[in-house]
Structures are given as structure tokens and as C-alpha cells.
């Protein structure tokens, strides 16, 4: 498991263990002047909106004349509702940022673009990305639970992983993805070939990665005001404990899972601020 790290990255990887089963990556946003950096996290999510919500054709057409209009369109696409507390798009946006920044993935489709209505949720995997090399293409099918409770997040995602590993579900998801790939996307032919219904799932499984991102309210993060050696040791112990709980569940053996944990000081301020920013952007 390769993780692309930047010394200036907002989401710092505090625990990256590719030898764990499944591999584990733990991120947190750190502190500034004694304050947990949730406002900077929201800014990073807003900046990622166009890449997250727009199609390949729309992104290719982005310029100084239409940038603000397309950003507003991206904000409207994410959601148009006051009932934002339980919606999954915020978590999907966070997953998108982590995958593109730290795992060098490229989004294959913008599933939000294909919602039936402004307040409809999109079923299926929470992210459809690829990792491209000269001679190979990996399909990254992400799952995310943007929760306050790690126990609830683990239980909920394990149920989904079991359901999503079924042959009928995967075939249906592959059909959806193949039909929605934008012709302007440069890897269209390679991904369509991989997901062709005549290709055995046995072959496809070898090239699928399933990143599972879970957030939770962490007493370690909430109780600190700066990153120190003591903080880092306590957080690593906490993350490894949650990894042990997750890995002890009955996980589908055919899925190559990567567990990504992001501990939060508090979830609600992120939701409130992101909700406010998205509604402001929709006015443009």
C-alpha cells in the first residue's frame, strides 16, 4: 500500500502500517494555536468540490469565465437540504480528498452527477476511483462512515461490505459505472474493458482495492491542544485498538480492504460549517 505523504499536508498520516491485516492508515488534522483545525479541514473539502462533483467534461471546460458558476453547481449537486446531519455526501467528499491526496487515485465517475433529484442519495460504493500505471489499472471502490461513534461506524460498514461483496451487487455496480463513464475521461477504454460482463470476477478481484474510511469522535484528539510525543503514542494506541476491533469482524475474504481512520475532536462543528459554506456557494 503506497501512501503519498506531504510534509505540509493538512491531513497528516500519523500511523501508516502496510503490514497490518488489513493495512491501516490513520490521519488527523492537527492543531494551530491550541485549536483543533476543523475550519482548515472544511476549507480543504470546499476546494475539492469541483474535482469531486463535476464530470470529466465539465472539469476540462473549467476556466476563469465559468469557474465560479461551476463551483456553485458543484455545491448544489452535493445537496440541497436543511437535513444535512445524516447525509453521506460529506463523508464521501472527505474520502475523495484522502484518496486523491494520499493514495494517488483518480476519480472515475462523479456519482453525484447522476442523482435523480436534488435531495436524492446515490446508492452503491461511496467512491469509484482508479490508480493508473503504464501497464495496469486498479479499481478503488470506497466505503465511508462519517460517524461520531467508532463502534457504530464499524458495525455499519461491515454489514455493507458483506452485501457489496456479493456477485449480483458487484455486477450491478459495474454495469452502472460502465454506463456512466464520461467519454472525455482519459481511462474510459481501460476501465470499461476491466468491467466487461464477460470478464470473470475472479480476475477483477485481483485489481480491486476497497478503502474503508471511518471517522469517530476521539477522546485523545479532543483532549489535546498540540501534537506531542505523548499525544502521538496515545493516538497510535487508540487507532490500533480500533483496527483490532475491525479486523476481528467477519470481513469478505475476496475484498482487498484498506482501513482508513480519521479521529475527530467533534463532528458537529464540521457539519455545521460545511453546511454553511455549501449553502453560501449555491447563491453564485
PyMOL commands that set and color helices and strands:
alter all, ss='L'
color gray80, all
select helices_A, chain A and resi 38-47+49-53+56-60+67-78+89-102+111-114+150-164+167-180+188-194+201-205+219-222+229-247+268-281
alter helices_A, ss='H'
color red, helices_A
select strands_A, chain A and resi 12-17+23-28+31-32+35-36+106-107+127-132+137-146+208-217+257-264
alter strands_A, ss='S'
color yellow, strands_A
deselect
rebuild
show_as cartoon
